[in-house]
Amino acid sequence: MDSHSFLQNLAVVLCVAAVATVVFQRLRQPVVFGYLLAGMIIGPHIPIPLVANPQTVRALSELGVILLMFSLGLEFSIRKLVQVSQKAGAVALFECSVTVSVGYLVGQMLGFTRVESIFGGAIVGISSTTIIVKAFEEQNVRGRVTELVFGILIIEDLLAIFLLTVLTTIARSGAISPSELALTAVRLVMFLAPLIGFGILTVPRAIRAVQKLGRPETTLVASIGICFAAALLALSFGYSVALGAFIAGSLIAESGHETEISNLVRPVRDMFAAIFFVSVGMMIDPTALTEHWRAVLALTLAVIFGKVLAVTVGAFLAGHGRRTAIKAGMSLAQIGEFSFIIAGVGVASGVIGGWMYPVAIAVSAITTLTTPLLIRLSNKAAASIDHWLPEPIQTVAALYTSWIERVRSAPRPATERSATNRIIRIILIDAALITALVIGVDVEIDRLSVLVGDMLGMAPDRVRFAIVLVSGLIAAPLIYGLITSAKSLGNHLARRAFSDAQKGKVDPADAPRRALVILVQIAVLLAVGIPVVAITQPFLPPHQGAFVLGLLTLVMLVALWRNAANLQGHARAGAQIIASALAHQMASTDGVSDEGKLLEDVNAVLPGLGEPVAIRVVPRSIAVGRSLAQLNLRGATGATVLAIKRGDQQIPTPLGREVIHSGDVVAVAGAKDAISVARAIFSPDLSRIKDDMEGAEIQAELEALNDALLTERPHKSTNFLP
C-alpha cells in the first residue's frame, strides 16, 4: 500500500472517530461507544461512502493493543501485586471461575461448539477497568469498596493475560488438548522465567539511567522501544504481543518512575487505542447481531447476574462484609476491552464465527449502560437484603465479618502457621488430583475402552461405563478428603477467633464456633470447587460438574441452617447479659461516654457477638424518633442493636417497632467498620472516629441512609430476633 492510501485511511479513521467521540462526550456516554460507532460508519457493513481499508486499520489497531497492555503493566510492581493478591486474589479467582463457567454453560445451552463456548465464557469473565473508573468518578464512590473493586480488577487483568495465552493455543490448534495445554504452560514458564529474571536486573536500571537525563522525549522513546521489543520477542516465541507488552510495563514499573512514564505514554496510547476500538467497530455486522439476539440476551444476563452473585458471595466469604460485598458485586457487572481482544483472537484464527464479535460488543454496550444504574442502586440493595434473607441466616451474616476480623488480628504462632499451611497444601493437592482424574479419563477413555474390551472380551460401551464408575469411586475419597480438610482448616481458624473449650465444661462459644467452621467449609468448597469445575467443564458432559458441586454446597447450607437456630439462641442469651451489663455500668459510673466503651465481660461469658459497644444516642442523631425497622440498621450498616438501656428500663433484643429516644444507650455489635458507621448514626462526630474509618466514607454512608429513610418501607427484622 502506498503512502497516499495509508494517509487517506488514517485521516478517515481519526476524523470520524473525533466527531463521534465529541458527540458521545456531549451526551455523557462512554467515548468507547463513539469509537465503535465510528468503526461501523467507515466499515464495510453499513452503506456509507466513508470506507477505510480494514487491513490497514487492523495493523494500526495492533499498536493500540500493545500500548494498552503496556500501560496496564505500568500499574503493576511485584510488591503491589503481592499486596493486592492478599486482599482480592481469592475473590477475583472465584468470580472469574464462576462467570467463565456460566458463560460456557450458556454457550452449550445455545448450541455453541465446545471451543465457541470456551471463548464465550472467557468473553464474559473479565470486567472493564475503564468503565468502572469512569463510573466511580462520576458517582463519587470512595472508601473500602473501591479498594476491593480495583484489587479484583488488577487480578482479573492478570487472569485475562493467562486466558489470552491459553486461548491463543486453542486458536492455533483448533481443539482442546490437555497435553498441548500442559506443554504450553511449561513453555510459558520457561519463557517468562528468564525474561523476567533478566529484565528485572536490566530494565529498571536502564530506565533510571534514562530518567536522570531529564529529557521526557528520551524517556518516552526508550520506554516504548522496550515495550515493542518485548512484544516482538513474545511474538517470535509464539505468544501474543499483549503478553510481551504487559511484561515490559511491569518491568519498567519496578524502576519507580512508572507514574511519569505513564503520563508520557498516555497520549500515544489513547490515539492508538482509539484506532483499536474503531477497528472493532468495523467488524460489527448489524445483520449478524439481529440473527444472534438470543446469544446477546443470554450472555448479558450471565454477566449481570453471574458477576453480581459471584463477587458478592466471594467477597462476603473472604470477610469483606455484606454491604461492601454487595456494592462491589453490583459495580463489576460489565465487560469491556479485554472481551474485544479475546473475541478478536478467536475470530482472526477462524475457530469461532465472525458473529461472536458483534455479540461481545453488544453485551459490552448493554452492561456498560447498566453499570451506573447498578452502582446507584447498590446502597439500597445492601440496605434491603435483610428483608429477603431468612432470619437465622441474618444472624450468621451479621456476625461472620466480626469473626473473620478476630481471626486476622489474632497472633499466629509458628507452629499454627505451619499446620494451617499444611492443610491448605492438602486441599490444593486433592483439587489437583480430582482435576487430573477428570481430564485424564476424558482424554483416554476411548482408547482404554477398546483396549480393556479386547482383553476381557467385553463390549466397549460396558467397559466405558465401568471406567466411569471406577473413576467416580476414586474421586469420592478425594472429595471427602477435601471437605474434611476444609473442616480442619475451619477448626484452626475458630481457635484463633474463640478461646478453646475447657475439658469437662460447657463450651460458651459452641454455636458461633460451629457456624464459623461450616462457613469456612463452604468457602473452601466453593473457592476450590468452582475453579475445578471451570477447568474440567470442557471434558465433562454439560452441567455434570456444576451439579456435583451444587449438591455438596446444598448439604453444607443445610448444616449451616440447622446451626443458625442455635446461634440465634446464643445471641438471645447474650442480649440479656448485655442489658444487665449496661444497667450495671450506668449504676456504678456517671454513665456511658459518647464514644462508648466495650462491654468486656460479655465476650468472656458468651463470645462470638462481635465485641459489642455501648453508644449513647445524642439529640442531633438521625435515629431519634425513628424505629429500628425504619432505620434498618443492620441492613444499612452491618451492625446490630443487641440491647437498649433507657433510664431504668432494660430492653434486651429490641423489636423492629422499638423507637430510639435521645439519651438511650444502645449496645451495638458488628465488625469495626459497621460499628464506626453506627456510632456516627447514634452519636455523630466524624472528627472523633476518623481513626476507625475515613470520615468522607462515613459521611457518604450517612447520606445514603438518610435518603433511604425517606422512601424505605419497614423491614421484617432489624435485629437477631423478629
N, C-alpha and C positions, 0 to 999 in steps of 0.2 A: 504494500500500500504506500502511495507517495505522500509527501509531507502535506500537500494541499488537502488531500482527502482526510488525513489524520486531523489536521487543524479544523476542518469543517465539522467532523464528528465531535471533537472536543467542545467546539463552540456551541453546537446544538445541545449537547448534554448539559453543559454548565448554565447556559442561558435559560433553558426551560426549567431546570432544577431551581435556579434562582427565583424565577417568577412563582413557581409552585410553593417554594418554602416560605416566601414572603406572605403569600395568601394564607397559608396554613398558620403562620405565626400570628397574623391578624385575627384569625378565627380561634386563637388559643388552642390549637390542636398540635399534636407532636409533629415536628418537622419531618420525621422519618416518613410519614404518610405523604408529605409533599414530594419527597424524592420518589416514592413508589408511584405516585400519580404521574410525575414527570416521565418515569420509565415507561408507563403504559402509553403516554401520549406519543413518545418517539419510538415505541416498539412496533413490531410487525403485526400485532393482533388487532389494533384499532385503526380504522382508515382515516388517519390524519396525515396531511402531507408534510410531516416532520419526522423523518426516519433516519436513525443512526445505524451504523454498521455494528451488529451485535458482537462480532469477534473483536473489534477494536475496543468497544466498551467493556467487554468481559476481561480483556487483557489489563485495562486500566483498573478494573474493579479488584483484580488480584492484588494490586498495590494497596487498595483500601483494606482488604482482609489482613495483609501483613502489618500495616500500620495500626489497625485496630487491636490486633493481638499483641503487638509491641507495646502499645500504651497500657494494655491490661497487665502485661508483665511488669511494667514500671511501678504498678501499685503493690507489688509483692517484694518481700525480702524473706529470707529464711526465718528471721525472728518473728516477723509479722505473721507468717504462715503458721508457725507453731502456736502463737497466741490465739489466732482465730480458730484453729482446728480444735483447741481445747474447749472453746465456748460453743461453737456452732458446727463442728465437724460431723458429729453423730447425727444432729438434726438434718443437715444437708444430705448426708448419705441416705438416711431414712427416707427423706422426702423425694429425692431423685429416684430411689428404688421403687417407691410406690407409684410415682407418676409414669415412669418408664414402663412398669408392669401394667398399669391401667391403660396406657396408650397401646401397648402390644395387644392386650385383650380386646380393646375396642377395634383395632385393626383386624383381628381374627374374626370378630363378630360381623364386621362389614365385608368380609370376604377377601381381605388383602392376602397377598402371598406372605410367607414367613419372613422374607427379607424386607418387604414393604412394611410389615407390622413392626419389625425391629426399628426401622427408620422412623416410623410413626411414633413409637414410644420415645425415641431419642428426641424427636422434634418437640414433644410436649414436656420434656423433662427439665428444661433449663429456662429459668426466669430471665427477665430483661433488666440488667443493671441500669441502663439508660432511662427506661420508662419509670422505674421506681425512684431514681434520684430526682427526676423532674417532678413526679407526683408528690414526693415528700417535701420538696422545696415549695411547691405551690400551696400545700396544705399545712406547712409549718410543723411537720411531725418531728419530734425530738425525743431524746431520752433513750432508755434501755431497749426499746423496741427497735430503734434504728440500728443500734449496735448488733442486735441479734440478726436483723434482716440483712445488713451488709456483710456480716460474717457468713451467713448462709450463701449469699451471692458469690462471695470470693471462692468458697469451697465448690459451689456449683460450676463456676468458670473453670476450675481445675478439673472437675469431673467431665466437663464438656471437652476439654483438651484430650482426655483419655478416650472419651466416646468417639471423637473425631479420628483418633488413631485406629481404634478398633473398626469403625465403620469404613474407613479407607481400605483396610484389609479385606473386609467383606465385599466392598465395591470392586476391588481388583479381582477377587476370585469368583464373585457372584454367588457364593454359597457360604454356609456356616460350617466351618471345620474346627473342632476343638483343638486338634493338633496344630493347625495353622494359627489359631489364635494364641495358643500357648507359645509357639515359636515366635510369633510377633511380639508377645510380652517379653520374652527373653531378649530378642533383638533390640527392643525398645530400651530395656535396662542397659544393655551393652552399649547402645548409642548414647544414652543420656549420662551414664556414669562418667565416662571420660570427658564428654563435652562440658558437663557442669564442673567436674573436678578441675580441668584445665582452665575453664572460663573463670571460675571463682578466684583463681590465682592471678589471672592476667587482666581481665576486663575491668574490674573496679579500679585497679591501679592505673590502667591506661586512661580511663575516664577522669580520674582525679588529676592526672598529669595534664590532660587537655583542658580541664576546667581551670587550672591555675593560669593558663594563658590569658584568661579574661576576655575571650572573643566568643560571643554567643554563636556566631555563624560556624565557627570551627567546631564547637561542641555539638551543634546540630548535625553537621555533615558527618562527624566521627560517629555519633550515636546511630544515625540512620544507616551509615555504612556497616556498622557491626550488625544491625538488625537484618539488612539484606544478605549479608554474608552468612549469618546463621540460618536464615530462611533457605538460601541456596544449598547450604550443607545438608539440611534436613531433607530437602527435595532430592538431592543426589543419593541419599540413603533410602529413599522410598517412602519418606514420611511427608506430611503436609507442610506447606510453608508456614502455616499458622503455628505449628509446634515450634519451629526454629525461631520465629519472631517472638513468641512468648518467652522462650528460654533466654533470648538476648535481652529482653526487657527486664527479666528477673535478675540477670547477672549485673546489668547496669544499675539496678536498684540497690545493689549491695555497696555501691560507691558512696552512697549518702547524698547524692545530688539528683535523686530521681524527680524531685519537685521542679527544679529548674529545667531539667531536660524535658519533662512532661509539658511544661508551659511552652517550650520552644517547638516541640513536635506537634502540639495540638492543632495549629492552623493547617499544617500539611496533612495531618491525619484527617481532619474534618473535611477537607476538599476531596481527598480520595475516598473517604468513607461515603461521602455524598454520591460519588460515581458508583460505588459498590451498590448502594441502595437503588440507584437509578437502574443499574443492570438487573437487579432483582425485579424491579417493576416491568422491565422489558420482557420478562419471561411470563408475566401474568396473562393468561388467556381467559377472558371473561366467560366464554362459552364452556370451557372445561370446568370453570367454577360452578356454573349453574348445573352442570351434569353431576357434580360430586357434592351437592349441598348437604347430603346426609353425613358425609365424612366431615365436613366443616362443622356441622352442628354437634356431632358426637365428640369430636376432638375438643371443641370449645368447652363442652360440659365436662369432659375429662380433665381439662386444665383447671377450670374454676373449682369444681367440687373436689377433684383429686388433690390439688395443691393446698387448698384451704384445710381439708381434713388432715392431710399428711403432715403439714407444718405444725398445725395446732396440736395434734396428738404427739408428734415427735418433740416439740418444744416443751410441752407440759411434762412429759415423762422425763425429760432431761432436767427438770426442776426450774424452768424459767417463769413459772406462774401462769395461771389460767388466762388472765387478762392479756399479758404480754404475748402468750402463745396464740391467742385468737387474733389479736391485731397483726401479728407477724404473718399468720396464715392468710388473712384477707388482703395483705399487702403484696404477696408473692404470686397471686393468681393470674399470671400472664406469661407469654413467651415473647421472644424478640429476635435480636440479630443472630444469635447462635443457631436458632432454629432455621433461619435462612441459609446459613453456611452448611448446616447438616443436610438440609434438603438439597442444596446445590451439589454436594458431594455425590448423593445418590442419583440425581437426575443426570449429572455430567457423565457418570460412569455407565448409565443405562440400566442399573439394577432396579430402579423404581421408575414408574411412569412420570412423564413431564407434568401431569396433573397434580402431583404432590406439592409442587412448588406453589402454585396459587392457593392450594388448600392451606398450606402452612402460613402463607401471608394473610389469608382471610382470618384464620384463627388468631394470629397475632393482632390484626386490626381490631377484631371484636374484643379481645381480652384487654387490649390497651385502652379502649374506650370504657370498659367496665372497671378498670383498676381504680381510678379516682373515686368512683361511687363506692366500691367496696371499702376503701380506706376511710371514707367519710362515715360509713355505716359500722365500722369496726368497734367504736366505743359503745354504740347501742347494742351491738351483738354481744360484746363482752359483758355488758351490764345485765342483759336479759337471759343469758344462758342458764342461770339458775332456775328460771321458770320451766325449762324443759328437762332438766336433769332430775332423776328420781332422788328423793330426799336422802337415802343412805349414801348415794354417790356424791351428793352435795357436801356431805360431811367429810368424806375422804378427800375430795378435791380441795376443800378449804384448808386442810391440814398438811397435805402432801408436800407443798413447796417449803413449808417451815421445817419439815423433817429433812429434806434434801439440804437445806441451809445448815442444819446441825451436822449432817454428815460431812459437808465440805469444810466446816470450821473446826471440827474435832481433830485433835492431833493424831498423826498416823505413825505408830512405832514401825521400825524397820521390818520386824517380823510379820506384822499385819500387812504391810505393803507387799511383802514378798508373797504371802498367802493369797492376797487379792489378785496379784499379777498371775499367779499360778492358775487360779480358777479361770481368769479371762483367757489364758492360753488354751486351757482345756476346751472352753466354749468355742474358740476360733478353730481349733483342730477338729472338733465334732462337725462344725459347719462346713469346713473344707472337705471332710470325708463324705458328708452327705452330698455335697455338690459334685465331687468326683465320681461318686457311685452313680448318681442320676445320669450324668453326661456319658460316663463310660458304658453303662448299659444301653443307652440310646444309640451310641455310635457302633457298638459291637454286637447288638442283639441279633441282627440278621445273619451275620457270619456265624455266631455261636449257635443259632437255631439250626442251621444247616449242618454244622459240624457235629453237634451233640445228637441231632436227629439221625445222622448216618451211623454214628457209633452205637446208638441204642435201638435203632430201628423204629423210631417214633416219628410221627408227623411233625413237621416244623412248627405248625400252629400250637400244638400241645407243648412242645419244648419251649416255645416263646412264652406261653403262659407260665410255665414252671420257672423260667428265668426271672420273669417279673415278680412272681411270688417270692422266690428266694431273695431277690434284691430288696423287696419290701421287708422281709424278716430281718435282713441285715441292717436296714435303715432304722428299724424300730428301736433297738437298744441305743443307737446313736442319738435319736431324737429324745429318748428318755434320759440319756446322759446329759444332753444339753439342758433339759428342763431342771434336772436335779442340780446341775452345776449352777444354773441361774438361782435356784433356791439357796445354795450355799453362799453365793455372792450376796443375795439379799440378807442372809443372816449376818454376814460380815458387816454390811452397811448398817443394819439395825443395831448392832453392838456399838457402833460409833454414835448413833443418834440417841440411844437409850441405854441406861446402865443395865448390866446383866442381872437377871433374876437370881436371888439368893436361894440356895437349896433348902427345901422344906418350907418355903414361904410363898405366899401368893405373889405372882408377878404383876405389879401395878401397870406395867407397860405392855401387857399381853396383847390387848386389842390393837393399839397402834403398831406394835411390832409385827403382828401377823399381816396387817394391811400393807405395811411397807414392804415386807418380803414378797407378798403377792404382786404388788405393783412393780417391784424390781424384776420379778419373773416375767411379767407381761412386757416390760420394757426390753429385756434381753431377748425374749422370744420374737418380738417384732423387729428389733434392731438387727438381729442376726437372720431371722427367717425371711424378712422381705427382700433383702439383697440376694439371698439364696434362691428365692422364688424368681426374682428378676433375671438372675443369671441362667437358671435352668429352664425357664419358660419355653424357649425355642426348642428344647429337647424333650418336652413332655406334651401329652395331649392338652388342649386348651382347658384352662381353669383347674387342672388337677392339683398343681402345687398350691394355688391360692385356696382351694377347698381344704386341703390338709392343714394349712396354716390357720385358716379361719376357724376350723373345728377346734384346734388346740387353743386358740385365743378365746373362743367361746367358753371352753372348760375353765380357763383361768378367770374369766369375767364372772362366771357363776360362783367360783370360790370367793372372789372379791365381794360379790353381792352378799353372800352369807356372812362374811366377816364385817361388812359395813354396819349391820344391825348391832353387833357387839360394840363397835366404835361409837355409835350413837349413845348407847347406854353409858359408855366411858365418859363421853362429853357431857351427858346429863348430870352424872355424879360430879364431874369437875366443876360445872356451873354452880352447883350447890356449895361446894367448898370455896369457890371464888367469891360468891356472895357473902359468905361468912368472913372470909379474909378481908374483904372491903370494909365490912362493919367493924372488924377488929382494928384495922388501920385507922379508920376515922375516929374511933373511940380513944385510941391511945396516942394520937397525934393531933395536930391542928387541921388535919385534912390532907387530901392528896393535892400535890402541886399541879400547876398547869401542865408541866411536862409529864407528870405521872411517874410511876416507878414500877418496877417489875414485882409481880406477886410471886416472891421467891419460893414460898413453901408449896405452891401448887404443883410444880413440876416434880418435887420430891414425892408427893403423895400420889398424884395422877399425872405422870409425864405424857408428852405427846400432844399437848394442847397449844403448841406454838408459842410458848413463853408469853402468856397474857400480860397486858399492860393496862394500868388504870389511868383514865383520862377524864379530867373534869370538863364538862360542857360549859362554854362561855356564852354570854348573851348574844354576841355577834355571829355565832355559828349558824351556818345554813341549815343545820339539823334541827334547830329549836322550832318546836311547833309542828314537826313532821313525824309521821310514824315510821317505824323501821321498814314497813312494807313500801312506803313511799321512797325512803332513802335507798332501799335495795343495796345496803352497804356491801354485802358480800359479793353480789354480782358486779357492783361498780368498782370496788377496790380490791377484793380478795380477802378482806378482813371480816371477822365475825364478832358480833356482840354476844358475849357469854353471860353477862350479868349486869344489872344496873343497881346502883345504890342511890336512893332518893330520900334524903333526910333520914328518918328512922326506918324507912321501908326498904326491904331487900327484894329484888326481882331476879331470881335465877331463871335462866333460859327464857328470856322475854319473847312474847309472841309478836307476830308481824304488826298487830294493831297497836302495840305499845308506842306512845308518843314521847319524844325526847323533850325534856324540860331544861331550862337554863339552871345550872348548878348540879345537875345529875353527874354522878361519877360512873362511867361505863368501863367495864372490863372487856378489852378487845384482844382477840388472838389472831395470829396470822404470820406471814413472812414479814421481814423487816420493811420491805417496800410498801406492803399493804398497811402495816402499822403507821408508817410515815404519812400516807395519804389520809388514813382515818384520823390521825392526830390533827392534820391540817383541817379536816372537816369539823371536828368537835371543838378544837382549840386552835383556831387558825393564827399562825405566826410563822411565816415562811423563813424568816431570818434565823429562827431557833432550831430549825430542823434541816438546815442545808447540808449538814454532815451525813444525814441519812439518805437524802435523795436530792437531785437537782431541783432548786426552787422553781425554775421555769416549768419543769416536767410536772411538779405537783400542781402548779397553777393551771396547767392545761387539763389535768385530771379534774380539778375542781370546776373549771368552766364546763367541761363535758358533763359532769354530774349535775351542775346547776341547770344546764339546758335540758337534760333528761328529765329533771323533776317537773318541768313544765308540761310534759306530754306523756310521761311514762305511767302506765297503769300499775296498780299494786300487784306484787308478785305473791305467789302462793307461800313462799317461805323466804326469810332473810337470815335465819339462824339455824342452829343444829336441829331444832325441833319445830314441827309445824305449829 
